[in-house]
């Protein structure tokens, strides 16, 4: 039924052109889910932001219905570079606490929530090629079709992606996809754990995946290079403004934040890859 609705909307779009949409809505699927479930809200974050985060978390919970005991058995990963990784972890922690966090909190205070959500939607729509190509590489044709439909609708009716028109009026909710998940879907393991400067927790497989996604990320082709770096930094501030307080609460609840972050990251990535593998098995069984 959704495809008929999408087809009608696309035809109307071609006939009438962009139309004024209603209230701006949040775009899900861009950011990775934050580790931990017991997270106290930051008092500086508005109720609208909290509600927005809860909606994202509920959507992620629907996608990843993993048994906790099963996850813990798959959370182990080799960490031969632990000394280096811990040093980078401390560097990233200081960079967040004294750089990204105060900038994001100031941004949230100055820019109204509806405007920040529009910017968040814009970037999520801009990252369409990453999700679309990885859907195709994973053999998820239906998901790729939904991605393309959402991109077309949001770019036209949503004024260049500022409004998540596809989710609000058509009911299309997108899943985050990247090349690291694609490699995992082909049976490639995590390899060893790796903490990247600025970028944060990763693995050998996901580091290669990031490099692959770099080539299809439109931001990287912006000229001059200052514009590309500025857009990249602005997107990080935008995303962080909706999640201030989560990392701080995670650290306070952890005896060893480094180990807790490593386990949480690997659990999350394993769940994403397992979701992809499960979708492929389901498709093969239907075929």
C-alpha positions as CSV (number, residue, x, y, z in Angstrom):
1,X,0.0,0.0,0.0
2,X,2.9,2.4,0.8
3,X,4.3,2.0,-2.7
4,X,0.9,3.1,-4.2
5,X,0.9,6.1,-1.9
6,X,4.5,6.9,-2.9
7,X,3.7,6.6,-6.6
8,X,0.7,9.0,-6.2
9,X,2.9,11.5,-4.3
10,X,5.6,11.4,-6.9
11,X,3.1,12.0,-9.7
12,X,1.6,14.9,-7.9
13,X,5.0,16.3,-7.3
14,X,5.9,16.2,-11.0
15,X,2.6,18.0,-11.8
16,X,2.4,20.6,-9.0
17,X,6.0,21.0,-8.0
18,X,7.2,21.5,-4.3
19,X,4.4,22.2,-1.9
20,X,4.5,23.7,1.6
21,X,4.8,21.0,4.2
22,X,3.6,21.0,7.8
23,X,5.7,21.0,10.9
24,X,9.2,19.8,10.6
25,X,9.9,16.3,11.8
26,X,13.1,14.4,12.9
27,X,15.0,12.2,10.5
28,X,15.9,8.8,12.0
29,X,18.7,6.4,11.0
30,X,21.7,8.8,10.8
31,X,23.4,8.4,14.0
32,X,24.5,5.3,15.7
33,X,22.6,4.4,18.8
34,X,24.2,5.5,22.0
35,X,25.5,2.8,24.4
36,X,23.6,2.0,27.6
37,X,19.9,2.2,28.4
38,X,19.8,4.0,31.7
39,X,20.6,7.6,30.5
40,X,19.5,10.6,32.5
41,X,18.6,13.6,30.4
42,X,20.8,16.7,30.4
43,X,18.9,19.6,32.0
44,X,20.0,21.9,29.2
45,X,18.3,19.8,26.6
46,X,14.7,20.8,25.8
47,X,11.7,18.5,26.3
48,X,11.2,18.4,22.5
49,X,14.8,17.2,22.1
50,X,14.2,14.5,24.8
51,X,11.0,13.3,23.1
52,X,12.9,13.3,19.8
53,X,15.6,11.1,21.3
54,X,13.1,8.8,22.9
55,X,11.4,8.3,19.5
56,X,14.8,7.5,18.0
57,X,15.6,5.0,20.8
58,X,12.3,3.3,20.4
59,X,12.8,2.9,16.7
60,X,16.3,1.4,17.3
61,X,14.8,-1.0,19.8
62,X,12.3,-2.2,17.2
63,X,15.1,-2.9,14.8
64,X,17.5,-4.6,17.2
65,X,15.6,-7.1,19.3
66,X,18.6,-8.9,20.6
67,X,18.9,-11.0,23.7
68,X,21.3,-9.4,26.1
69,X,23.0,-12.7,27.1
70,X,23.5,-13.6,23.4
71,X,25.0,-10.1,22.7
72,X,27.5,-10.5,25.6
73,X,28.9,-13.7,24.1
74,X,29.5,-11.9,20.8
75,X,30.9,-8.7,22.4
76,X,34.5,-10.0,22.7
77,X,37.0,-8.5,20.2
78,X,40.7,-8.6,20.0
79,X,42.4,-5.4,21.3
80,X,46.1,-5.7,20.6
81,X,46.5,-1.9,20.4
82,X,44.8,-1.3,23.8
83,X,47.6,1.1,24.9
84,X,47.2,3.3,21.8
85,X,43.4,3.0,21.9
86,X,43.2,4.1,25.5
87,X,45.4,7.2,24.7
88,X,43.2,8.1,21.7
89,X,40.1,7.5,23.9
90,X,41.3,10.0,26.4
91,X,42.1,12.5,23.6
92,X,38.6,12.1,22.2
93,X,37.1,12.4,25.6
94,X,38.8,15.8,26.3
95,X,38.0,16.9,22.7
96,X,34.3,16.2,23.4
97,X,34.1,17.6,27.0
98,X,36.0,20.8,26.2
99,X,35.2,21.3,22.6
100,X,32.2,19.6,21.0
101,X,30.0,19.5,24.1
102,X,30.1,23.2,25.0
103,X,29.7,24.2,21.3
104,X,26.7,21.9,20.8
105,X,25.1,23.1,24.0
106,X,25.5,26.7,22.9
107,X,24.2,25.8,19.5
108,X,21.1,24.2,21.1
109,X,20.5,27.3,23.2
110,X,20.8,29.8,20.3
111,X,19.1,27.9,17.5
112,X,15.4,26.9,17.9
113,X,14.6,23.2,17.9
114,X,12.6,23.3,14.7
115,X,15.5,24.9,12.9
116,X,18.0,22.3,14.3
117,X,15.7,19.5,13.3
118,X,15.5,20.9,9.8
119,X,19.3,21.0,9.6
120,X,19.5,17.4,10.9
121,X,16.9,16.3,8.3
122,X,18.9,18.1,5.6
123,X,22.2,16.2,6.4
124,X,20.4,12.9,6.7
125,X,18.8,13.4,3.3
126,X,22.3,14.4,1.9
127,X,23.7,11.1,3.1
128,X,21.2,9.2,0.9
129,X,24.0,7.7,-1.4
130,X,25.7,6.0,1.5
131,X,22.5,4.2,2.6
132,X,21.2,3.5,-0.9
133,X,24.4,2.0,-2.3
134,X,25.0,-0.2,0.8
135,X,21.4,-1.4,0.6
136,X,22.1,-2.5,-3.0
137,X,25.4,-4.1,-2.0
138,X,23.6,-6.0,0.7
139,X,20.9,-7.2,-1.7
140,X,18.2,-5.3,0.0
141,X,16.3,-4.2,-3.0
142,X,13.1,-3.2,-1.2
143,X,15.0,-1.1,1.3
144,X,16.9,0.6,-1.6
145,X,13.6,1.4,-3.3
146,X,12.3,2.9,-0.1
147,X,15.5,5.0,0.3
148,X,15.2,6.3,-3.2
149,X,11.5,7.2,-2.7
150,X,12.2,8.9,0.5
151,X,15.0,10.9,-1.1
152,X,12.9,12.0,-4.0
153,X,9.9,13.0,-1.7
154,X,12.1,14.8,0.9
155,X,14.1,16.6,-1.8
156,X,11.0,17.9,-3.6
157,X,8.1,18.2,-1.1
158,X,10.6,18.5,1.8
159,X,12.4,21.5,0.4
160,X,15.8,19.9,-0.2
161,X,15.4,17.5,2.7
162,X,14.7,20.2,5.4
163,X,11.4,18.5,6.1
164,X,11.2,14.7,6.6
165,X,8.0,14.6,4.5
166,X,8.4,10.9,3.6
167,X,8.3,9.9,7.3
168,X,5.6,12.2,8.4
169,X,3.1,11.8,5.6
170,X,4.0,8.5,3.9
171,X,5.4,6.6,6.9
172,X,8.8,5.7,5.5
173,X,11.3,5.1,8.2
174,X,14.9,4.5,7.1
175,X,17.6,2.3,8.7
176,X,21.2,3.4,9.0
177,X,23.4,1.5,6.5
178,X,27.2,1.7,5.9
179,X,29.9,-0.2,4.2
180,X,31.1,-1.7,7.5
181,X,27.7,-3.5,7.8
182,X,28.0,-4.5,4.2
183,X,31.4,-6.1,4.8
184,X,29.9,-7.8,7.8
185,X,27.0,-9.2,5.8
186,X,29.6,-11.0,3.6
187,X,31.0,-12.8,6.6
188,X,33.9,-10.5,7.3
189,X,34.5,-10.2,11.1
190,X,35.3,-7.2,13.2
191,X,39.1,-7.8,13.2
192,X,40.7,-6.0,16.1
193,X,39.3,-3.0,18.0
194,X,40.4,0.4,17.0
195,X,39.8,3.9,18.4
196,X,40.1,6.6,15.8
197,X,41.1,10.2,16.6
198,X,37.9,12.4,16.5
199,X,35.9,9.6,14.9
200,X,35.8,7.5,18.0
201,X,35.3,3.7,18.4
202,X,35.7,1.5,15.4
203,X,37.2,-1.8,14.3
204,X,39.5,-2.8,11.5
205,X,36.5,-3.8,9.3
206,X,34.6,-0.6,10.1
207,X,37.7,1.5,9.5
208,X,37.8,0.1,6.0
209,X,34.1,0.6,5.8
210,X,34.5,4.3,6.7
211,X,37.0,4.7,3.8
212,X,34.5,3.1,1.4
213,X,31.7,5.4,2.6
214,X,34.0,8.4,2.1
215,X,33.9,8.0,-1.6
216,X,30.1,8.3,-1.8
217,X,29.7,11.0,0.9
218,X,28.6,14.2,-1.0
219,X,30.2,16.4,1.7
220,X,33.7,15.2,0.7
221,X,33.2,16.7,-2.8
222,X,32.4,20.2,-1.7
223,X,34.8,22.8,-2.8
224,X,36.9,24.5,-1.5
225,X,38.1,22.1,1.1
226,X,37.2,24.5,3.9
227,X,33.6,24.1,2.9
228,X,33.8,20.4,3.1
229,X,35.5,20.4,6.5
230,X,33.1,23.1,7.8
231,X,30.0,21.0,6.7
232,X,31.5,17.9,8.3
233,X,32.0,19.8,11.6
234,X,28.6,21.5,11.5
235,X,26.9,18.1,11.0
236,X,28.6,16.7,14.1
237,X,27.6,19.7,16.2
238,X,24.0,19.4,14.9
239,X,23.8,15.7,15.7
240,X,25.4,16.1,19.1
241,X,23.0,18.9,20.1
242,X,20.3,16.3,20.3
243,X,22.3,13.9,22.4
244,X,24.1,16.1,24.9
245,X,24.3,14.3,28.3
246,X,24.2,10.7,27.0
247,X,28.0,10.2,26.9
248,X,28.4,11.8,30.3
249,X,25.8,9.6,31.9
250,X,27.4,6.6,30.2
251,X,30.8,7.4,31.7
252,X,29.4,7.9,35.2
253,X,27.7,4.6,35.1
254,X,30.8,2.7,34.0
255,X,33.7,1.5,36.2
256,X,36.0,1.5,33.2
257,X,34.5,3.7,30.4
258,X,37.0,2.5,27.8
259,X,36.1,-1.2,28.2
260,X,32.4,-0.4,28.5
261,X,32.5,1.7,25.3
262,X,34.4,-1.1,23.5
263,X,31.9,-3.7,24.5
264,X,28.9,-1.5,23.7
265,X,30.2,-0.6,20.3
266,X,30.9,-4.2,19.3
267,X,27.5,-5.3,20.6
268,X,25.8,-2.6,18.6
269,X,27.8,-3.4,15.4
270,X,27.2,-7.1,15.8
271,X,23.5,-6.5,16.1
272,X,23.4,-4.3,13.0
273,X,25.3,-7.0,11.0
274,X,23.0,-9.7,12.4
275,X,20.0,-7.7,11.3
276,X,21.4,-7.5,7.8
277,X,22.2,-11.2,7.7
278,X,18.8,-12.1,8.9
279,X,17.2,-9.9,6.2
280,X,19.3,-11.7,3.6
281,X,18.3,-15.1,4.9
282,X,14.6,-14.1,4.8
283,X,14.9,-12.9,1.2
284,X,16.7,-16.1,0.2
285,X,14.0,-18.2,1.8
286,X,11.3,-16.3,-0.1
287,X,13.1,-16.8,-3.3
